Amino acid sequence: MKKIFDGMTPDQVWEYIKNLSKEEQDKLLFELDNDDMKKIRKKNPQYLVGIKFNIPLFNAEKQMYVCTSVNEMALTPGGKDYLISLSEVKQSYSVPEKITVSLFIPHTDANGEPAHVNMLELRENNRTLPLTKVMVTKSKLSSLGGLKKVLYNMAKSI
């Protein structure tokens, strides 16, 4: 691995790479050998931090939210719980400033258990207002594109 990454945790490496320009990212990634690529491409929910999502709440068609944090909650028997925090990218729409998405992802699809996705508006004093919830197959949440589509469709259903 590059000497610049010596002593860095995987999260620190991702933060460093995320702050590079697109050209610098491409140059760095093409210089890494195959073993390093496997380590960097490892799935990690923290990868979502900083990514923007089009979530058209209340018919605000182009409203964007940026992921501010992803927390893995206590391990639940049969799956994992995540809490994704999103903040509004200021535009001319009147939409909630902060929303959270809670995910329960089952360990296996063998018995057909769906993933549970709940979208909540976060108000002052940490009060929450449920916006919508869906149950989807685990495969729909297995990619960034799939997650974006689920969140988009949830907002459109409100």
N, C-alpha and C positions, 0 to 999 in steps of 0.2 A: 504494500500500500504506500501511497505517497507519504513522504516525511511530514508534510503539513498536517496529516491526520494522526500522527503519533500522539498517544495519550488522550485522544478525544473519544467520547462515548459515541455510539451510533446516532443518538439524537443531536449531538453537537456537530457531527459530520453533516447530517441532513440540514441543519440550520446554516452551516457554512456554505453548502452547495446552493441552498435556496436563495441566498443573498448574492450569488454571482450573476453576472449577465448571462443571457442565453448562450452567447458565443463561448464564454469562459466555461460554462457548464458542459457544453458539447466537447470542448477541447479536453477538459479534465476527464470526462467519462470515457472518451475514446482512448486516452492514454492508460487507463487502468487495465490490468490483466483480468482474465475471466474469473479468477477466484475473488477478486475485489468486487467485481460487478455483482456476483451472487450475494455478497454481504450487504451491499448498498441497496439492492433491489428487494431485500427482505420486506415482507409486508409488515407494516407498523401503522397503527391508527394515528400516531402523531404526525404522519405524513400529510394529513388533512389540514393541519394548522397553516393558515395563510392562503388557502385555496378559496376562491370565490364561487358561490353557488347562486344561480338565478332561481329565486324563490318568490313567485308572483303572488304574495299574500294580498287578499282583498282586491284582486284584479289589477294590481300594479305590475303589468306585464314584464317590465325590464328591471324590476327591483333585484338588487344583488345583496347578498350577505357574505361576509367573510368569516371563516372558521377561526375562532380565537383560542379554543382549547378542546382537547379530547381527553376525557378521564375514563379509565376503566374502573367500574364500580366493583363492589365485592363479587367474587366468583359465585354465581348462582348454580345450583345443581342442574345439570343438563345444558348449560350454556354460559355465555358471557354477557354482561351488561355494560354498555358504554353510554356516556353522556357527552354530547357534542354541543359546544356553545358557539353561537353565531351572533355577529353584530352587523347591524345595518350599514351598508355603504350609502352614505347620505345622497339622496336624490330628492326630487320634488314630490314624491309620494308621501302620504301619511300612513306609515306602517309601523309595526312594533320595532323598537330600537334593538332589542335583544330577544332572541329565541333560543330555545334549547331543544335538542332532539335526543330522546332516549331510545336506545336500541337494545333489544334482547336478541342475541344470535344463538340459536341452538348449536350444540356441538356437532350434531349429525342431522342429515336430511333423511336418514334411513326410514324413520317412522313418519315422515311427512310433516313434522312439526314446523310451522312457519316462524319466521323472524317477526318480532313485534316492533313497530316504529311509532313513537308518539312525538308529536310536535307541540311545544308549549311556548306561550309568550311569557317572558320573564319581566315582571313589573317591579317597581320599587319595593323595598323591604323584602326582597326575595320571594314575593308572592308569584304564583304561576297561574296562568289561565290556559286550559287545554284548548288547542286549536283544531287538531285532527289526529287520527291514528289509523294505521293500516297494519295488516298482516301480509307479508310477502314471502316468497321463497327465499331461502338463504342465498341462492345463486344471483338474485337481483341486487344483493348488497356486496357481491364479491369483487366489484370493480368500481373505480371512481365514476365512470360514466353511468353505471347502474345506480349508484347512490344518488348522483345528481338527478337522474330521471325520476327516482322514487320521490325525492324531496319536491321536485317541480310538480309532479302529479298530485302530491298531497296538498300543496298550496292551491292548485287549480280547483281542487274539490271543495274548498271552503266557500 
